[in-house]
Amino acid sequence: MSEHSVEEIKKHVRVYMLVFGSLAVLTVVTVVVGYLELPFVPALIVALLIATVKAGLVAAYFMHLVSEEQVIRWLVWLSLALLVVMFLLFSVYYVDQGGTEIFGF
């Protein structure tokens, strides 16, 4: 088992506490935005942006992707890109089948 200095441990604890604080603030922001009477599409966009930032923080620091090798990072980005493509395909299919307008289409 490797030895870690007290300074290294304090540095890591500080980073985790900052990430935790950021997640707590973003959770409060999410609740506040929920009480605003925004139209559906802007509310959805804001909610997804906040959720994306929160998920990025969790993945980067609590899942330790910040310290992973480049190959793992590229696989994560590829997965996210494919997820976006699937959402876009679903949206186009939904509108094509006579669903309500999405994003002004």
Secondary structure as UniProt FT lines:
FT   HELIX           6..35
FT   HELIX           40..57
FT   HELIX           58..62
FT   HELIX           65..67
FT   HELIX           70..96
FT   TURN            97..98
FT   TURN            103..104
//
